[in-house]
Amino acid sequence: MSRTATYNTTVAWKGEHWGHIAMGNGPEMDFSAPPDAQGHPGVLTPEDAFVAAANTCIMMMFIWATERYKLDLISYDCRAEGTRLIELDRTEIFTHLRFWPVIRVSAGAEEPEKVRTRIERALRSAQKYSLVANSVKSEIIIEPKIEVVA
């Protein structure tokens, strides 16, 4: 049987190109449009939030997958980038999201190639089960750097 869950945010305009967001889970912060769209530097933008949502969701699903595949995760760091296309009529879309995770896993007593295979499966599972990645039209590209530590 299917289930649903609801998440919420509240935004308020603060004047000029400033807004304030309160998230249902508690955090609050100011945001703006990006500087190239008459916004302000140094604060959250909707574009940053979009890329961050996908990056954080894939990371959390990777953590889940490492537990499922019994991997001894040492570290996970991931830089993500969203590429925005601006059409002639000024409509915009993120064409793709690219992720560069740097993953370190301990092999323990196992053969490193077997561990690497499970890491790659865990990454595929993370993408498959990521709510955010599954909810966007953008192409998702993951280019990992994997280190299996003996």
DSSP file (Angstrom, degrees, kcal/mol; ACC not computed):
  #  RESIDUE AA STRUCTURE BP1 BP2  ACC     N-H-->O    O-->H-N    N-H-->O    O-->H-N    TCO  KAPPA ALPHA  PHI   PSI    X-CA   Y-CA   Z-CA
    1    1 A M              0   0    0      0, 0.0     2,-0.1     0, 0.0     0, 0.0   0.000 360.0 360.0 360.0 132.6    0.0    0.0    0.0
    2    2 A S        -     0   0    0      1,-0.0     2,-0.3     0, 0.0     0, 0.0  -0.351 360.0-160.7 -70.6 151.0    1.3    3.4   -1.0
    3    3 A R        -     0   0    0     -2,-0.1     2,-0.3     2,-0.0    -1,-0.0  -0.878   2.8-147.7-126.8 161.8    2.0    6.1    1.7
    4    4 A T        -     0   0    0     -2,-0.3     2,-0.3     2,-0.0     0, 0.0  -0.919   8.0-170.2-126.7 157.7    2.3    9.8    1.5
    5    5 A A        -     0   0    0     -2,-0.3     2,-0.4     2,-0.0    -2,-0.0  -0.984  13.5-145.4-141.6 146.3    4.3   12.3    3.5
    6    6 A T        -     0   0    0     -2,-0.3     2,-0.3     2,-0.0    -2,-0.0  -0.945  12.1-173.1-119.6 135.1    4.1   16.1    3.4
    7    7 A Y        -     0   0    0     -2,-0.4     2,-0.3     2,-0.0    -2,-0.0  -0.923  11.3-166.3-122.8 149.3    6.9   18.6    3.7
    8    8 A N        -     0   0    0     -2,-0.3    16,-2.8     2,-0.0     2,-0.3  -0.965  16.4-177.7-141.8 155.0    6.4   22.4    3.9
    9    9 A T  E     -A   23   0A   0     -2,-0.3     2,-0.4    14,-0.2    14,-0.2  -0.956  14.9-148.5-139.1 157.8    8.2   25.7    3.8
   10   10 A T  E     -A   22   0A   0     12,-2.5    12,-2.6    -2,-0.3     2,-0.3  -0.998  13.4-167.7-129.4 129.5    7.0   29.2    4.2
   11   11 A V  E     -A   21   0A   0     -2,-0.4     2,-0.4    10,-0.2    10,-0.2  -0.885   2.6-170.8-116.1 150.1    8.5   32.2    2.4
   12   12 A A  E     -A   20   0A   0      8,-2.0     8,-2.1    -2,-0.3     2,-0.3  -1.000  24.9-121.5-138.9 137.4    8.0   35.9    3.0
   13   13 A W  E     -A   19   0A   0     -2,-0.4     6,-0.2     6,-0.2     3,-0.1  -0.615  21.2-173.8 -77.5 134.1    9.1   38.8    0.9
   14   14 A K  E     -     0   0A   0      4,-2.3     5,-0.2     1,-0.4    -1,-0.1   0.339  53.9 -81.1-109.8   3.3   11.4   41.2    2.8
   15   15 A G  E >  S+A   18   0A   0      3,-0.6     3,-1.9     1,-0.3    -1,-0.4  -0.193  95.4  18.6 108.9 155.7   11.6   44.0    0.2
   16   16 A E  T 3  S-     0   0    0      1,-0.2    -1,-0.3    -2,-0.1    23,-0.0  -0.238 132.3 -28.1  48.3-129.1   13.7   44.4   -3.0
   17   17 A H  T 3  S+     0   0    0     21,-0.1    16,-0.7    -3,-0.1     2,-0.4  -0.267 111.1 113.0-109.0  45.2   15.1   41.0   -4.0
   18   18 A W  E <   +AB  15  32A   0     -3,-1.9    -4,-2.3    14,-0.2    -3,-0.6  -0.914  35.9 170.9-118.5 143.6   15.1   39.5   -0.5
   19   19 A G  E     -AB  13  31A   0     12,-2.5    12,-2.6    -2,-0.4     2,-0.4  -0.925  22.0-139.8-139.5 168.1   13.1   36.8    1.0
   20   20 A H  E     -AB  12  30A   0     -8,-2.1    -8,-2.0    -2,-0.3     2,-0.4  -0.999  15.6-160.0-130.7 134.8   13.0   34.7    4.2
   21   21 A I  E     -AB  11  29A   0      8,-3.2     8,-2.2    -2,-0.4     2,-0.5  -0.944   7.3-167.7-118.4 136.8   12.3   31.0    4.3
   22   22 A A  E     -AB  10  28A   0    -12,-2.6   -12,-2.5    -2,-0.4     2,-0.3  -0.992  17.9-148.3-118.6 123.9   11.2   28.9    7.2
   23   23 A M  E >   -A    9   0A   0      4,-3.1     3,-2.4    -2,-0.5   -14,-0.2  -0.685  20.2-122.2 -95.4 146.8   11.4   25.2    6.7
   24   24 A G  T 3  S+     0   0    0    -16,-2.8   -15,-0.1    -2,-0.3    -1,-0.1   0.741 111.9  58.1 -57.5 -25.5    9.1   22.7    8.3
   25   25 A N  T 3  S-     0   0    0    -17,-0.2    -1,-0.3     2,-0.1   -16,-0.1   0.444 125.1 -96.3 -87.4  -0.5   12.0   20.9    9.9
   26   26 A G  S <  S+     0   0    0     -3,-2.4    -2,-0.1     1,-0.3    -1,-0.0  -0.177  80.6 120.2 123.2 -43.9   13.1   24.1   11.7
   27   27 A P        -     0   0    0      0, 0.0    -4,-3.1     0, 0.0    -1,-0.3  -0.222  36.1-171.8 -63.2 149.0   15.8   26.0    9.9
   28   28 A E  E     +B   22   0A   0     -6,-0.2     2,-0.3     2,-0.0    -6,-0.2  -0.985  12.5 153.4-135.3 146.7   15.2   29.5    8.8
   29   29 A M  E     -B   21   0A   0     -8,-2.2    -8,-3.2    -2,-0.3     2,-0.2  -0.983  40.8-102.0-165.4 160.3   17.3   31.8    6.6
   30   30 A D  E     -B   20   0A   0     -2,-0.3    14,-0.7   -10,-0.2     2,-0.3  -0.528  39.2-176.3 -80.2 155.0   17.2   34.7    4.2
   31   31 A F  E     -Bc  19  44A   0    -12,-2.6   -12,-2.5    -2,-0.2     2,-0.3  -0.938   8.0-176.4-145.4 168.6   17.5   34.1    0.5
   32   32 A S  E     -B   18   0A   0     12,-2.3   -14,-0.2    -2,-0.3     7,-0.1  -0.935  37.5 -85.4-152.2 171.4   17.7   36.1   -2.7
   33   33 A A        -     0   0    0    -16,-0.7     7,-0.9    -2,-0.3    10,-0.1  -0.427  64.6 -85.5 -70.4 162.0   17.9   35.6   -6.5
   34   34 A P    > > -     0   0    0      0, 0.0     3,-2.4     0, 0.0     5,-2.2  -0.344  40.3-107.5 -66.9 156.5   21.4   35.0   -7.8
   35   35 A P  G > 5S+     0   0    0      0, 0.0     3,-1.2     0, 0.0    -2,-0.1   0.831 120.1  60.5 -54.7 -33.3   23.5   38.2   -8.5
   36   36 A D  G 3 5S+     0   0    0      1,-0.3     4,-0.0     2,-0.1    -3,-0.0   0.539 105.6  49.6 -74.4  -2.9   23.1   37.6  -12.2
   37   37 A A  G < 5S-     0   0    0     -3,-2.4    -1,-0.3     3,-0.0    -4,-0.1  -0.176 133.5 -85.3-124.4  38.8   19.3   37.9  -11.8
   38   38 A Q  T < 5S+     0   0    0     -3,-1.2    -2,-0.1     1,-0.2    -5,-0.1   0.679  93.9 124.5  68.4  21.4   19.3   41.2   -9.7
   39   39 A G      < -     0   0    0     -5,-2.2    -1,-0.2    -7,-0.1   -21,-0.1  -0.153  62.0 -92.3 -97.3-164.1   19.9   39.3   -6.5
   40   40 A H    >   -     0   0    0     -7,-0.9     3,-0.6   -23,-0.3    -8,-0.1  -0.862  30.7-122.2-116.4 144.4   22.4   39.5   -3.7
   41   41 A P  T 3  S+     0   0    0      0, 0.0     3,-0.1     0, 0.0    -8,-0.0  -0.400  85.6  35.2 -78.4 159.7   25.7   37.5   -3.3
   42   42 A G  T 3  S+     0   0    0      1,-0.2     2,-0.3    -2,-0.1     0, 0.0   0.568  96.7  89.6  81.4  10.3   26.5   35.4   -0.3
   43   43 A V  S <  S-     0   0    0     -3,-0.6    -1,-0.2   -10,-0.1   -12,-0.1  -0.884  85.2 -77.0-133.6 166.6   23.1   34.0    0.5
   44   44 A L  B     -c   31   0A   0    -14,-0.7   -12,-2.3    -2,-0.3     3,-0.0  -0.330  45.4-167.4 -59.3 138.7   21.0   31.0   -0.4
   45   45 A T     >  -     0   0    0    -14,-0.2     4,-2.7     1,-0.1     5,-0.2  -0.877  35.1-112.4-121.8 160.8   19.3   31.2   -3.9
   46   46 A P  H  > S+     0   0    0      0, 0.0     4,-2.2     0, 0.0     5,-0.1   0.878 120.4  53.3 -58.4 -35.4   16.6   29.0   -5.3
   47   47 A E  H  > S+     0   0    0      2,-0.2     4,-2.1     1,-0.2     5,-0.2   0.919 109.4  47.0 -66.3 -43.4   19.2   27.6   -7.8
   48   48 A D  H  > S+     0   0    0      1,-0.2     4,-3.0     2,-0.2     5,-0.2   0.922 112.0  51.4 -60.6 -43.9   21.6   26.8   -5.0
   49   49 A A  H  X S+     0   0    0     -4,-2.7     4,-2.5     1,-0.2    -2,-0.2   0.872 107.9  52.4 -63.4 -37.4   18.7   25.1   -3.0
   50   50 A F  H  X S+     0   0    0     -4,-2.2     4,-1.7     2,-0.2    -1,-0.2   0.951 113.9  41.3 -63.0 -50.5   17.7   23.0   -6.0
   51   51 A V  H  X S+     0   0    0     -4,-2.1     4,-2.5     1,-0.2    -2,-0.2   0.906 115.7  51.6 -64.9 -41.1   21.3   21.7   -6.6
   52   52 A A  H  X S+     0   0    0     -4,-3.0     4,-3.0    -5,-0.2     5,-0.3   0.879 105.0  56.2 -63.8 -38.0   21.7   21.2   -2.8
   53   53 A A  H  X S+     0   0    0     -4,-2.5     4,-2.0    -5,-0.2    -1,-0.2   0.929 111.9  42.1 -60.7 -45.1   18.5   19.3   -2.5
   54   54 A A  H  X S+     0   0    0     -4,-1.7     4,-2.5     2,-0.2     5,-0.2   0.919 115.9  49.3 -67.3 -43.0   19.6   16.8   -5.1
   55   55 A N  H  X S+     0   0    0     -4,-2.5     4,-2.0     1,-0.2    -2,-0.2   0.926 114.4  43.6 -64.0 -46.0   23.2   16.6   -3.7
   56   56 A T  H  X S+     0   0    0     -4,-3.0     4,-2.5     2,-0.2    -1,-0.2   0.879 113.7  51.2 -68.9 -36.8   22.0   16.0   -0.1
   57   57 A C  H  X S+     0   0    0     -4,-2.0     4,-2.3    -5,-0.3     5,-0.2   0.931 110.7  47.4 -67.0 -45.0   19.3   13.5   -1.0
   58   58 A I  H  X S+     0   0    0     -4,-2.5     4,-2.1     1,-0.2    -1,-0.2   0.909 112.3  51.3 -62.9 -40.2   21.7   11.4   -3.1
   59   59 A M  H  X S+     0   0    0     -4,-2.0     4,-2.5    -5,-0.2    -2,-0.2   0.942 109.9  48.3 -61.9 -46.1   24.3   11.5   -0.2
   60   60 A M  H  X S+     0   0    0     -4,-2.5     4,-2.0     1,-0.2    -1,-0.2   0.884 112.5  48.9 -63.0 -37.0   21.7   10.4    2.4
   61   61 A M  H  X S+     0   0    0     -4,-2.3     4,-2.4     2,-0.2    -1,-0.2   0.840 109.1  53.4 -71.0 -31.5   20.6    7.6    0.1
   62   62 A F  H  X S+     0   0    0     -4,-2.1     4,-2.7     2,-0.2    -2,-0.2   0.912 107.0  51.6 -67.1 -41.2   24.2    6.6   -0.4
   63   63 A I  H  X S+     0   0    0     -4,-2.5     4,-1.6     2,-0.2    -2,-0.2   0.936 111.0  48.3 -58.1 -46.4   24.7    6.4    3.4
   64   64 A W  H  X S+     0   0    0     -4,-2.0     4,-2.1     1,-0.2    -2,-0.2   0.919 112.0  49.7 -57.8 -45.1   21.6    4.1    3.5
   65   65 A A  H  X S+     0   0    0     -4,-2.4     4,-2.9     1,-0.2    -2,-0.2   0.863 105.1  56.3 -67.2 -36.2   23.0    2.0    0.7
   66   66 A T  H  <>S+     0   0    0     -4,-2.7     5,-3.0     1,-0.2    -1,-0.2   0.888 109.3  47.5 -63.8 -35.9   26.4    1.6    2.4
   67   67 A E  H ><5S+     0   0    0     -4,-1.6     3,-1.0     3,-0.2    -2,-0.2   0.926 113.0  48.3 -66.8 -44.2   24.6    0.2    5.4
   68   68 A R  H 3<5S+     0   0    0     -4,-2.1    -2,-0.2     1,-0.2    -1,-0.2   0.888 115.8  43.2 -63.2 -40.6   22.6   -2.2    3.2
   69   69 A Y  T 3<5S-     0   0    0     -4,-2.9    -1,-0.2    -5,-0.1    -2,-0.2   0.285 112.2-119.7 -91.5  10.7   25.6   -3.4    1.3
   70   70 A K  T < 5 +     0   0    0     -3,-1.0     2,-0.4     1,-0.2    -3,-0.2   0.911  53.9 162.9  54.2  50.0   27.7   -3.7    4.5
   71   71 A L      < -     0   0    0     -5,-3.0     2,-1.3    -6,-0.1    -1,-0.2  -0.812  41.8-133.4 -99.8 141.1   30.4   -1.2    3.4
   72   72 A D  E     -D  106   0B   0     34,-0.6    34,-2.7    -2,-0.4     2,-0.2  -0.708  29.7-157.9 -93.7  84.2   32.7    0.4    5.9
   73   73 A L  E     +D  105   0B   0     -2,-1.3    32,-0.2    32,-0.2     3,-0.1  -0.455  21.4 175.8 -70.3 127.6   32.4    4.0    4.8
   74   74 A I  E     -     0   0B   0     30,-3.1     2,-0.3     1,-0.4    31,-0.2   0.826  65.9 -13.8 -95.5 -46.8   35.4    6.2    5.8
   75   75 A S  E     -D  104   0B   0     29,-1.8    29,-2.5     2,-0.0    -1,-0.4  -0.995  48.2-166.9-158.0 155.0   34.4    9.5    4.0
   76   76 A Y  E     +D  103   0B   0     -2,-0.3     2,-0.4    27,-0.2    27,-0.2  -0.949  14.9 165.8-145.0 121.2   32.0   10.9    1.4
   77   77 A D  E     -D  102   0B   0     25,-1.8    25,-3.6    -2,-0.3     2,-0.4  -0.996  11.0-173.9-133.5 138.7   32.4   14.4   -0.1
   78   78 A C  E     -D  101   0B   0     -2,-0.4     2,-0.4    23,-0.3   -19,-0.1  -0.960  15.5-160.7-143.7 123.9   30.5   15.5   -3.2
   79   79 A R  E     -D  100   0B   0     21,-1.2    21,-2.8    -2,-0.4     2,-0.3  -0.835  21.2-168.5 -93.0 136.6   30.7   18.6   -5.3
   80   80 A A  E     -D   99   0B   0     -2,-0.4     2,-0.4    19,-0.2    19,-0.2  -0.938   8.6-169.3-128.7 152.1   27.6   19.1   -7.4
   81   81 A E  E     -D   98   0B   0     17,-2.5    17,-3.1    -2,-0.3     2,-0.5  -0.998   8.7-154.8-142.8 133.7   26.8   21.4  -10.3
   82   82 A G  E     -D   97   0B   0     -2,-0.4     2,-0.6    15,-0.2    15,-0.2  -0.929  12.4-145.7-108.7 133.4   23.6   22.3  -12.0
   83   83 A T  E     -D   96   0B   0     13,-2.6    12,-2.3    -2,-0.5    13,-0.9  -0.884  14.3-157.0-102.9 120.1   23.7   23.6  -15.6
   84   84 A R  E     -D   94   0B   0     -2,-0.6     2,-0.5    10,-0.3    10,-0.3  -0.802   1.4-156.1 -98.7 131.3   21.0   26.1  -16.4
   85   85 A L  E     -D   93   0B   0      8,-3.3     8,-1.7    -2,-0.4     2,-0.6  -0.928   2.6-159.7-106.4 127.9   19.9   26.8  -19.9
   86   86 A I  E     -D   92   0B   0     -2,-0.5     6,-0.2     6,-0.2     5,-0.1  -0.940  14.8-148.8-108.6 115.2   18.3   30.1  -20.7
   87   87 A E    >   -     0   0    0      4,-3.0     3,-2.2    -2,-0.6     0, 0.0  -0.268  29.2-101.8 -78.0 166.6   16.2   30.0  -23.9
   88   88 A L  T 3  S+     0   0    0      1,-0.3    -1,-0.1     2,-0.1    -2,-0.0   0.830 125.1  54.3 -58.3 -33.6   15.7   32.9  -26.3
   89   89 A D  T 3  S-     0   0    0      2,-0.1    -1,-0.3     1,-0.1     3,-0.1   0.335 121.5-110.3 -84.4   9.7   12.2   33.5  -24.8
   90   90 A R  S <  S+     0   0    0     -3,-2.2     2,-0.2     1,-0.3    -2,-0.1   0.485  72.5 140.1  75.1   6.6   13.9   33.7  -21.3
   91   91 A T        -     0   0    0     -5,-0.1    -4,-3.0     1,-0.0     2,-0.3  -0.535  37.6-154.5 -72.6 151.7   12.4   30.5  -20.1
   92   92 A E  E     +D   86   0B   0     -6,-0.2     2,-0.3    -2,-0.2    -6,-0.2  -0.926  20.6 171.3-132.3 152.5   15.0   28.5  -18.0
   93   93 A I  E     -D   85   0B   0     -8,-1.7    -8,-3.3    -2,-0.3     2,-0.8  -0.978  37.4-117.7-154.0 146.6   15.6   24.9  -17.1
   94   94 A F  E     -D   84   0B   0     -2,-0.3   -10,-0.3   -10,-0.3     3,-0.1  -0.813  27.7-168.0 -81.0 116.0   18.4   22.9  -15.4
   95   95 A T  E     -     0   0B   0    -12,-2.3    44,-2.3    -2,-0.8     2,-0.3   0.866  64.4  -6.2 -76.3 -36.4   19.5   20.6  -18.3
   96   96 A H  E     -De  83 139B   0    -13,-0.9   -13,-2.6    42,-0.3     2,-0.5  -0.997  53.0-140.9-156.5 156.9   21.6   18.4  -16.0
   97   97 A L  E     -De  82 140B   0     42,-3.2    44,-2.8    -2,-0.3     2,-0.4  -0.984  22.4-161.5-117.0 128.8   22.9   18.0  -12.6
   98   98 A R  E     -De  81 141B   0    -17,-3.1   -17,-2.5    -2,-0.5     2,-0.4  -0.938   3.6-165.6-117.5 134.2   26.5   16.6  -12.3
   99   99 A F  E     -De  80 142B   0     42,-2.9    44,-3.1    -2,-0.4   -19,-0.2  -0.945  12.3-169.5-121.7 137.4   27.9   15.1   -9.1
  100  100 A W  E     -D   79   0B   0    -21,-2.8   -21,-1.2    -2,-0.4     2,-0.2  -0.678  17.6-175.4-122.7  76.1   31.5   14.3   -8.3
  101  101 A P  E     -D   78   0B   0      0, 0.0    44,-2.8     0, 0.0     2,-0.6  -0.508  15.2-154.2 -74.2 140.7   31.5   12.2   -5.1
  102  102 A V  E     -Df  77 145B   0    -25,-3.6   -25,-1.8    -2,-0.2     2,-0.5  -0.968  21.5-173.0-112.5 113.3   34.8   11.3   -3.5
  103  103 A I  E     -Df  76 146B   0     42,-2.8    44,-2.9    -2,-0.6     2,-0.5  -0.919  14.5-171.4-118.5 128.7   34.2    8.1   -1.7
  104  104 A R  E     +Df  75 147B   0    -29,-2.5   -30,-3.1    -2,-0.5   -29,-1.8  -0.983  11.9 174.3-120.0 126.7   36.6    6.3    0.7
  105  105 A V  E     -Df  73 148B   0     42,-2.4    44,-3.2    -2,-0.5     2,-0.4  -0.986  29.8-123.6-132.0 140.0   35.7    2.8    2.0
  106  106 A S  E     -Df  72 149B   0    -34,-2.7   -34,-0.6    -2,-0.4    44,-0.2  -0.680  11.4-157.6 -82.2 133.8   37.8    0.4    4.0
  107  107 A A    >   -     0   0    0     42,-3.4     3,-2.2    -2,-0.4     2,-0.2   0.740  21.0-175.9 -80.3 -23.7   38.2   -3.0    2.4
  108  108 A G  T 3  S-     0   0    0     41,-0.6    -1,-0.2     1,-0.3     0, 0.0  -0.455  70.8 -23.3  60.0-130.4   38.9   -4.7    5.7
  109  109 A A  T 3  S+     0   0    0     -2,-0.2    -1,-0.3     2,-0.1     2,-0.1   0.414 117.5 103.5 -91.1   0.6   39.7   -8.4    4.9
  110  110 A E  S <  S-     0   0    0     -3,-2.2    -3,-0.1     1,-0.1     3,-0.0  -0.378  83.8 -94.9 -85.0 161.8   37.9   -8.3    1.6
  111  111 A E    >>  -     0   0    0      1,-0.1     4,-1.9    -2,-0.1     3,-0.7  -0.584  33.2-130.7 -70.9 131.3   39.3   -8.1   -1.9
  112  112 A P  H 3> S+     0   0    0      0, 0.0     4,-2.8     0, 0.0     5,-0.2   0.847 104.8  56.0 -55.2 -37.4   39.3   -4.4   -3.0
  113  113 A E  H 3> S+     0   0    0      1,-0.2     4,-2.0     2,-0.2     5,-0.1   0.867 106.6  49.9 -67.0 -34.1   37.7   -5.1   -6.4
  114  114 A K  H <> S+     0   0    0     -3,-0.7     4,-1.7     2,-0.2    -1,-0.2   0.892 112.3  48.0 -67.7 -39.2   34.7   -6.8   -4.6
  115  115 A V  H  X S+     0   0    0     -4,-1.9     4,-2.3     2,-0.2    -2,-0.2   0.928 109.7  52.5 -65.9 -44.4   34.4   -3.8   -2.3
  116  116 A R  H  X S+     0   0    0     -4,-2.8     4,-2.4     1,-0.2    -2,-0.2   0.895 106.8  53.5 -57.6 -41.9   34.6   -1.5   -5.3
  117  117 A T  H  X S+     0   0    0     -4,-2.0     4,-1.9     1,-0.2    -1,-0.2   0.904 109.8  47.4 -60.7 -41.9   31.8   -3.4   -7.1
  118  118 A R  H  X S+     0   0    0     -4,-1.7     4,-2.5     2,-0.2    -1,-0.2   0.861 109.3  53.9 -69.2 -34.7   29.5   -3.0   -4.0
  119  119 A I  H  X S+     0   0    0     -4,-2.3     4,-2.3     2,-0.2    -2,-0.2   0.933 108.8  48.9 -63.0 -44.7   30.4    0.7   -3.8
  120  120 A E  H  X S+     0   0    0     -4,-2.4     4,-2.1     1,-0.2    -2,-0.2   0.888 111.4  49.5 -63.1 -39.0   29.3    1.1   -7.4
  121  121 A R  H  X S+     0   0    0     -4,-1.9     4,-2.5     2,-0.2    -1,-0.2   0.903 109.2  52.9 -64.2 -40.7   26.0   -0.8   -6.7
  122  122 A A  H  X S+     0   0    0     -4,-2.5     4,-2.6     1,-0.2    -2,-0.2   0.897 108.2  50.4 -62.6 -40.2   25.5    1.4   -3.7
  123  123 A L  H  X S+     0   0    0     -4,-2.3     4,-2.1     2,-0.2    -1,-0.2   0.915 110.2  49.2 -63.8 -42.8   25.8    4.5   -5.9
  124  124 A R  H  X S+     0   0    0     -4,-2.1     4,-2.6     1,-0.2    -2,-0.2   0.910 112.4  48.6 -62.1 -41.1   23.3    3.2   -8.4
  125  125 A S  H  X S+     0   0    0     -4,-2.5     4,-2.7     2,-0.2    -2,-0.2   0.905 107.7  55.1 -64.2 -41.5   20.9    2.4   -5.5
  126  126 A A  H  X S+     0   0    0     -4,-2.6     4,-0.5     1,-0.2    -2,-0.2   0.915 112.5  42.4 -58.5 -43.8   21.4    5.9   -4.1
  127  127 A Q  H >< S+     0   0    0     -4,-2.1     3,-0.8     1,-0.2    -1,-0.2   0.919 114.1  51.6 -68.8 -42.9   20.4    7.5   -7.4
  128  128 A K  H 3< S+     0   0    0     -4,-2.6    -2,-0.2     1,-0.2    -1,-0.2   0.881 117.7  37.3 -61.5 -39.4   17.6    5.0   -8.0
  129  129 A Y  H 3< S+     0   0    0     -4,-2.7     2,-0.7    -5,-0.1    -1,-0.2   0.347  83.9 119.2 -99.8   6.5   16.0    5.7   -4.5
  130  130 A S    <X  -     0   0    0     -3,-0.8     4,-2.3    -4,-0.5     5,-0.2  -0.629  50.6-157.3 -75.8 115.2   16.7    9.4   -4.3
  131  131 A L  H  > S+     0   0    0     -2,-0.7     4,-0.6     1,-0.2    -1,-0.2   0.923  92.5  44.6 -55.7 -47.3   13.4   11.2   -4.0
  132  132 A V  H >4 S+     0   0    0      1,-0.2     3,-1.3     2,-0.2     4,-0.5   0.944 112.4  49.6 -68.8 -47.6   14.8   14.5   -5.3
  133  133 A A  H >4 S+     0   0    0      1,-0.3     3,-0.8   -79,-0.2    -1,-0.2   0.869 112.4  49.8 -59.1 -35.4   16.8   13.0   -8.2
  134  134 A N  H 3< S+     0   0    0     -4,-2.3    -1,-0.3     1,-0.2    -2,-0.2   0.626 107.4  56.6 -76.3 -12.3   13.7   11.1   -9.2
  135  135 A S  T << S+     0   0    0     -3,-1.3     2,-0.3    -4,-0.6    -1,-0.2   0.414  92.9  79.9-101.7   0.9   11.6   14.2   -9.1
  136  136 A V    <   -     0   0    0     -3,-0.8     4,-0.1    -4,-0.5     0, 0.0  -0.780  67.1-142.3-110.7 154.6   13.5   16.4  -11.4
  137  137 A K  S    S+     0   0    0     -2,-0.3    -1,-0.1     2,-0.1     3,-0.1   0.671  71.1 106.3 -82.1 -18.6   13.5   16.5  -15.2
  138  138 A S  S    S-     0   0    0      1,-0.1   -42,-0.3   -42,-0.1     2,-0.2  -0.247  80.9-106.4 -64.5 147.1   17.3   17.2  -15.3
  139  139 A E  E     -e   96   0B   0    -44,-2.3   -42,-3.2   -45,-0.1     2,-0.5  -0.547  32.2-139.5 -68.7 138.2   19.7   14.5  -16.4
  140  140 A I  E     -e   97   0B   0     -2,-0.2     2,-0.5   -44,-0.2   -42,-0.2  -0.909  21.3-176.5-105.0 123.4   21.6   13.1  -13.4
  141  141 A I  E     -e   98   0B   0    -44,-2.8   -42,-2.9    -2,-0.5     2,-0.5  -0.982   4.6-170.6-123.9 123.2   25.3   12.5  -14.0
  142  142 A I  E     +e   99   0B   0     -2,-0.5   -42,-0.2   -44,-0.2   -44,-0.1  -0.963   7.6 178.2-118.4 121.7   27.5   10.9  -11.3
  143  143 A E        -     0   0    0    -44,-3.1     2,-0.1    -2,-0.5    -2,-0.0  -0.807  20.3-167.5-120.9  86.2   31.2   10.8  -11.9
  144  144 A P        -     0   0    0      0, 0.0     2,-0.5     0, 0.0   -42,-0.2  -0.353  22.8-151.0 -81.0 154.4   32.7    9.2   -8.7
  145  145 A K  E     -f  102   0B   0    -44,-2.8   -42,-2.8    -2,-0.1     2,-0.5  -0.987  26.5-167.1-115.1 114.7   36.2    9.0   -7.5
  146  146 A I  E     -f  103   0B   0     -2,-0.5     2,-0.5   -44,-0.2   -42,-0.2  -0.886  12.4-173.9-112.4 131.2   36.4    5.8   -5.4
  147  147 A E  E     -f  104   0B   0    -44,-2.9   -42,-2.4    -2,-0.5     2,-0.7  -0.982   8.0-161.7-124.1 121.2   39.2    4.8   -3.1
  148  148 A V  E     -f  105   0B   0     -2,-0.5     2,-0.5   -44,-0.2   -42,-0.2  -0.908  16.0-150.1-100.8 117.8   39.2    1.4   -1.4
  149  149 A V  E      f  106   0B   0    -44,-3.2   -42,-3.4    -2,-0.7   -41,-0.6  -0.760 360.0 360.0 -95.1 127.0   41.6    1.5    1.5
  150  150 A A              0   0    0     -2,-0.5    -1,-0.1   -44,-0.2   -44,-0.1   0.497 360.0 360.0 -71.3 360.0   43.3   -1.7    2.5
